[in-house]
Amino acid sequence: MKYLEIFYNGYKDYASYLWNEITHPQANNYFYWLIAVSLFFFLLEWLKPWREGQAKFRKDFWMDFFYMFFNFFLFSLIIYNAASDVAVNFFNDIILSISGFNLQKLNPLNTFPLWAILLIGFIVRDFVQWWIHRLLHKSKRLWEFHKVHHSVEEMGFAAHLRYHWMENVVYRTLEYIPLALLGIGLYDFFVIHIFSLAIGHYNHSNISIKGSVTAGILGLLVGIVAGFEFLGVQWNFEMGILTRIIVVFGTSISFAILLGPIMKKLFNSPEMHIWHHSFDLPEGRETGINFGLSLAIWDYLFGTAYVPHSGRDIRLGFPGVEEYPKSFLQQNLHGFKNRN
């Protein structure tokens, strides 16, 4: 009865939460951040497209747009949020009964400043997701679900969240245990979630930006955190507004100079991720290349990186993509019906 009550409350609470998100715009609102980040990259694609011959509203744009909201919000409203609440409590109860260790109260990360927890959470989560992504390509069963994402034939920002809802189940199930052991929990911190959303949109966008520019933007964000004492950062001296501004822009310029040349080896990019969606994979790598979601370093460390040239005009998809289901409903039934 305990878990049934948790399931019911999780469903009810998330429905109320989502309605509140929609009706009460504010700075930490996921719903409007999704719209803002999407609009930002949509405008970049319109103003300076990488593939200039691609239509502004590319093939399957509106279906991908629906996928964004379905996977970001509606799937959680329908079932996942309530089911994950049960999983969290069940897993914590098992650990507590076996070892006497309370993941939520006794984890050493509880003493860390918030920025350190976010950084650790982001790196660990991305590393775990990199391995899960490889599994989606390696397992023939899971590949049938992952085909939804690879059925994109014209790339754009909205393709980021075009994936089968079963991927939510696989990712969250496998990534929760290591995150929970670190005391980070099942749900993403707001900053991690939005940061990962922005990188994912960027990787799939029809744009090409120099590494020095993306490094400068990252430095700007870090400078804001440092200069304005966000996320638990505390300074031992008083800084005037001018000093804070110097810190922000000084960090941005420093990142652009120091990290610019290697930025696309550290973080994923459209030039790298386009090859992950290539129709023609290199010989001996039929199960995939460039598996990174946010960070590119895992692919370079484990030998799965492949960027022979810009890849701007390569064919996307997979053998048989022409016959792949075209509607949202058919795509989400495909993985269950096709077991070969």
C-alpha positions as CSV (number, residue, x, y, z in Angstrom):
1,M,0.0,0.0,0.0
2,K,2.9,2.3,0.7
3,Y,4.2,2.1,-2.9
4,L,0.7,2.4,-4.3
5,E,0.1,5.6,-2.4
6,I,3.5,6.9,-3.6
7,F,2.5,6.1,-7.2
8,Y,-0.8,7.9,-6.8
9,N,0.7,11.0,-5.1
10,G,3.5,11.1,-7.7
11,Y,1.0,11.2,-10.6
12,K,-1.2,13.8,-8.8
13,D,1.7,16.0,-7.7
14,Y,3.3,16.0,-11.2
15,A,0.0,16.9,-12.9
16,S,-0.3,19.9,-10.5
17,Y,3.3,20.8,-11.0
18,L,3.0,20.8,-14.8
19,W,-0.1,22.9,-14.7
20,N,1.7,25.4,-12.4
21,E,4.7,25.4,-14.8
22,I,2.4,26.4,-17.7
23,T,0.4,29.0,-15.8
24,H,3.2,30.6,-13.7
25,P,6.2,31.7,-15.8
26,Q,9.3,32.2,-13.7
27,A,13.1,32.0,-13.9
28,N,13.3,28.3,-12.9
29,N,10.4,27.1,-15.0
30,Y,11.2,24.1,-17.2
31,F,8.3,24.6,-19.6
32,Y,9.3,28.1,-20.6
33,W,13.0,27.3,-20.6
34,L,12.3,24.6,-23.2
35,I,10.5,27.1,-25.3
36,A,13.2,29.8,-24.8
37,V,16.1,27.4,-25.6
38,S,14.2,26.0,-28.6
39,L,13.4,29.4,-30.0
40,F,17.0,30.6,-29.6
41,F,18.4,27.7,-31.7
42,F,15.5,28.0,-34.2
43,L,16.4,31.7,-34.8
44,L,20.1,30.8,-35.2
45,E,19.1,28.2,-37.8
46,W,17.0,30.8,-39.7
47,L,19.7,33.5,-39.5
48,K,22.8,31.5,-40.3
49,P,22.0,27.9,-41.4
50,W,24.8,25.5,-41.9
51,R,23.0,23.7,-44.7
52,E,21.6,26.7,-46.6
53,G,19.5,24.6,-49.0
54,Q,17.5,23.0,-46.1
55,A,14.0,24.3,-45.7
56,K,13.4,26.6,-42.7
57,F,10.6,24.2,-41.6
58,R,12.6,21.0,-42.5
59,K,11.1,17.6,-43.1
60,D,9.2,16.3,-40.0
61,F,9.8,19.6,-38.1
62,W,6.3,19.7,-36.5
63,M,6.4,16.0,-35.5
64,D,9.7,16.6,-33.8
65,F,8.3,19.7,-32.2
66,F,5.5,17.5,-30.7
67,Y,8.2,14.9,-29.6
68,M,9.9,17.6,-27.6
69,F,7.0,18.3,-25.4
70,F,5.9,14.7,-25.2
71,N,9.3,13.4,-24.0
72,F,10.0,16.5,-21.9
73,F,6.7,16.7,-20.1
74,L,3.7,14.5,-21.3
75,F,5.4,11.2,-20.8
76,S,6.2,12.1,-17.2
77,L,2.6,13.3,-16.7
78,I,1.2,10.0,-18.1
79,I,3.2,7.5,-16.1
80,Y,7.0,8.0,-15.6
81,N,7.1,10.5,-12.7
82,A,4.8,8.3,-10.5
83,A,6.6,5.1,-11.4
84,S,10.0,6.6,-10.8
85,D,8.9,7.8,-7.3
86,V,8.1,4.2,-6.5
87,A,11.5,3.1,-7.9
88,V,13.4,5.7,-5.9
89,N,11.8,4.7,-2.6
90,F,12.1,1.0,-3.3
91,F,15.8,1.3,-4.1
92,N,16.5,3.4,-1.1
93,D,14.6,1.0,1.2
94,I,16.6,-2.0,-0.2
95,I,20.0,-0.2,0.4
96,L,18.9,0.8,3.9
97,S,17.7,-2.7,4.8
98,I,20.9,-4.4,3.5
99,S,23.6,-1.9,4.6
100,G,21.9,0.4,7.0
101,F,23.1,3.3,4.8
102,N,20.7,6.1,4.1
103,L,21.5,7.5,0.7
104,Q,19.7,10.7,1.3
105,K,21.0,11.6,4.7
106,L,24.5,10.2,5.0
107,N,26.1,10.8,1.7
108,P,29.3,12.9,1.9
109,L,28.2,15.0,-1.1
110,N,25.7,16.6,1.2
111,T,28.6,18.8,2.6
112,F,29.8,19.9,-0.9
113,P,28.8,23.3,-2.3
114,L,26.0,23.2,-4.8
115,W,28.3,24.1,-7.8
116,A,30.5,21.1,-7.0
117,I,27.5,18.7,-6.7
118,L,26.2,20.0,-10.1
119,L,29.5,19.5,-11.8
120,I,30.0,16.0,-10.4
121,G,26.4,15.2,-11.3
122,F,26.8,16.5,-14.8
123,I,30.0,14.5,-15.5
124,V,28.8,11.3,-13.9
125,R,25.4,11.5,-15.6
126,D,26.9,12.2,-19.0
127,F,29.5,9.3,-18.6
128,V,26.7,6.8,-17.7
129,Q,24.5,8.1,-20.5
130,W,27.4,7.6,-23.0
131,W,27.5,3.9,-22.1
132,I,23.7,3.6,-22.3
133,H,23.8,5.2,-25.7
134,R,26.3,2.6,-26.9
135,L,24.0,-0.1,-25.5
136,L,21.1,1.3,-27.5
137,H,23.2,0.7,-30.7
138,K,24.8,-2.6,-29.6
139,S,21.5,-4.3,-28.5
140,K,19.4,-5.3,-31.5
141,R,16.3,-5.2,-29.3
142,L,17.0,-1.7,-28.0
143,W,18.1,-0.5,-31.5
144,E,14.6,-1.0,-32.7
145,F,13.4,1.6,-30.2
146,H,16.4,3.9,-30.9
147,K,15.6,3.9,-34.6
148,V,13.0,6.5,-33.9
149,H,15.8,9.0,-33.2
150,H,17.9,7.9,-36.2
151,S,14.9,8.1,-38.6
152,V,15.6,11.9,-38.9
153,E,16.6,12.6,-42.5
154,E,17.1,16.4,-42.1
155,M,18.8,17.6,-39.0
156,G,17.6,20.4,-36.8
157,F,17.4,21.4,-33.1
158,A,14.0,19.7,-32.5
159,A,15.5,16.3,-33.6
160,H,17.2,16.3,-30.2
161,L,14.1,15.1,-28.3
162,R,12.7,12.9,-31.1
163,Y,13.1,9.5,-29.5
164,H,11.0,6.5,-28.4
165,W,9.5,6.9,-24.9
166,M,11.1,3.5,-24.0
167,E,14.5,5.3,-24.0
168,N,13.3,7.3,-21.0
169,V,12.8,4.0,-19.2
170,V,16.2,2.6,-20.2
171,Y,18.2,5.7,-19.5
172,R,16.5,6.5,-16.2
173,T,16.6,2.9,-14.9
174,L,20.3,2.4,-15.7
175,E,21.5,5.9,-14.7
176,Y,19.7,6.2,-11.4
177,I,21.8,3.6,-9.4
178,P,25.2,5.3,-9.8
179,L,23.6,8.8,-9.3
180,A,21.7,7.6,-6.2
181,L,24.9,6.1,-4.8
182,L,26.5,9.5,-5.1
183,G,23.5,11.0,-3.4
184,I,22.5,13.0,-6.5
185,G,19.1,11.4,-6.9
186,L,17.0,10.4,-9.9
187,Y,15.8,13.8,-10.9
188,D,18.1,16.2,-12.7
189,F,19.0,19.5,-10.9
190,F,17.5,22.4,-12.8
191,V,20.9,23.8,-14.0
192,I,22.1,20.4,-15.2
193,H,18.9,19.7,-17.0
194,I,18.7,23.0,-18.8
195,F,22.5,23.0,-19.6
196,S,22.2,19.5,-21.1
197,L,19.1,20.5,-23.0
198,A,20.9,23.5,-24.6
199,I,23.9,21.3,-25.6
200,G,21.6,18.7,-27.0
201,H,19.7,21.3,-29.1
202,Y,23.1,22.7,-30.2
203,N,24.4,19.3,-31.3
204,H,21.4,18.7,-33.5
205,S,21.0,22.3,-34.9
206,N,21.6,23.3,-38.5
207,I,24.4,25.7,-37.5
208,S,28.1,25.7,-37.3
209,I,29.9,27.8,-34.6
210,K,33.6,28.2,-34.0
211,G,35.1,26.5,-30.9
212,S,36.3,29.9,-29.6
213,V,32.7,31.2,-29.6
214,T,31.2,28.3,-27.7
215,A,34.2,28.4,-25.3
216,G,33.5,32.1,-24.7
217,I,29.8,31.4,-24.0
218,L,30.8,28.7,-21.5
219,G,33.2,31.1,-19.9
220,L,30.5,33.7,-19.7
221,L,28.2,31.3,-17.8
222,V,31.1,30.3,-15.4
223,G,31.9,34.0,-14.9
224,I,28.3,34.7,-13.9
225,V,28.4,31.9,-11.4
226,A,31.7,33.2,-9.9
227,G,31.1,36.9,-10.2
228,F,27.6,36.9,-8.8
229,E,27.8,34.1,-6.2
230,F,25.3,31.8,-7.7
231,L,25.0,28.1,-6.9
232,G,26.5,28.3,-3.4
233,V,29.8,30.0,-4.5
234,Q,30.9,32.2,-1.6
235,W,33.7,34.8,-1.7
236,N,35.8,36.0,1.3
237,F,35.9,39.6,0.0
238,E,33.5,42.2,-1.2
239,M,33.3,42.8,-4.9
240,G,31.8,45.9,-6.4
241,I,29.6,45.6,-9.5
242,L,32.5,46.7,-11.8
243,T,34.7,44.0,-10.4
244,R,32.0,41.4,-10.9
245,I,31.5,42.5,-14.5
246,I,35.3,42.2,-15.1
247,V,35.2,38.7,-13.6
248,V,32.4,37.7,-15.9
249,F,33.9,39.0,-19.2
250,G,37.4,38.2,-18.2
251,T,36.4,34.5,-17.6
252,S,34.6,34.5,-21.0
253,I,37.7,35.9,-22.9
254,S,40.0,33.5,-21.0
255,F,37.9,30.5,-21.9
256,A,37.7,31.6,-25.5
257,I,41.5,31.8,-25.8
258,L,42.5,28.8,-23.7
259,L,39.6,26.3,-24.5
260,G,38.7,27.5,-28.0
261,P,41.2,25.3,-29.9
262,I,40.1,22.2,-28.0
263,M,36.4,23.0,-27.3
264,K,35.1,20.6,-29.9
265,K,37.2,17.8,-28.4
266,L,35.7,18.5,-25.0
267,F,32.0,19.1,-25.9
268,N,29.9,17.6,-28.6
269,S,29.1,19.7,-31.7
270,P,26.9,19.7,-34.8
271,E,30.0,18.8,-36.9
272,M,30.7,15.8,-34.7
273,H,27.1,14.6,-34.0
274,I,26.1,14.7,-37.7
275,W,28.3,11.7,-38.2
276,H,26.5,9.8,-35.5
277,H,23.4,10.1,-37.7
278,S,25.3,9.1,-40.9
279,F,23.5,6.7,-43.2
280,D,26.9,5.2,-44.3
281,L,28.9,4.2,-41.2
282,P,32.7,3.5,-41.6
283,E,33.7,-0.1,-42.1
284,G,34.0,-2.0,-38.8
285,R,31.9,0.5,-36.9
286,E,28.4,-0.7,-37.9
287,T,27.1,-0.3,-34.4
288,G,27.8,3.4,-34.3
289,I,30.3,6.2,-33.7
290,N,30.3,9.5,-31.7
291,F,28.0,8.4,-28.9
292,G,28.6,11.5,-26.7
293,L,25.5,13.4,-25.5
294,S,27.1,16.5,-24.0
295,L,30.8,15.7,-23.7
296,A,32.9,14.5,-26.6
297,I,35.8,13.4,-24.5
298,W,34.4,9.9,-23.9
299,D,34.5,9.2,-27.6
300,Y,38.1,10.3,-27.9
301,L,39.1,8.4,-24.8
302,F,37.5,5.1,-25.9
303,G,38.2,5.3,-29.6
304,T,34.7,5.8,-30.9
305,A,35.3,9.4,-32.3
306,Y,35.0,9.8,-36.1
307,V,35.0,13.2,-37.8
308,P,36.8,12.8,-41.2
309,H,35.4,16.2,-42.5
310,S,32.6,18.6,-41.7
311,G,29.9,16.2,-42.8
312,R,27.5,19.0,-43.7
313,D,25.8,17.3,-46.6
314,I,26.1,13.6,-45.7
315,R,23.0,11.4,-46.0
316,L,21.3,10.8,-42.7
317,G,19.3,7.8,-41.4
318,F,19.9,4.0,-41.7
319,P,19.4,1.3,-44.3
320,G,15.7,0.9,-44.7
321,V,14.8,4.4,-43.4
322,E,12.7,4.9,-46.5
323,E,10.2,2.3,-45.3
324,Y,10.3,3.3,-41.7
325,P,7.0,4.5,-40.2
326,K,6.3,8.2,-40.7
327,S,3.6,8.9,-38.0
328,F,4.2,9.4,-34.3
329,L,1.9,6.5,-33.3
330,Q,3.4,4.0,-35.8
331,Q,7.0,5.0,-34.7
332,N,6.1,4.3,-31.1
333,L,4.6,1.0,-31.8
334,H,7.4,-0.1,-34.1
335,G,9.9,-1.2,-31.4
336,F,7.3,-3.5,-29.9
337,K,6.2,-5.1,-33.1
338,N,9.6,-5.6,-34.7
339,R,11.7,-8.1,-32.8
340,N,14.3,-8.8,-35.5
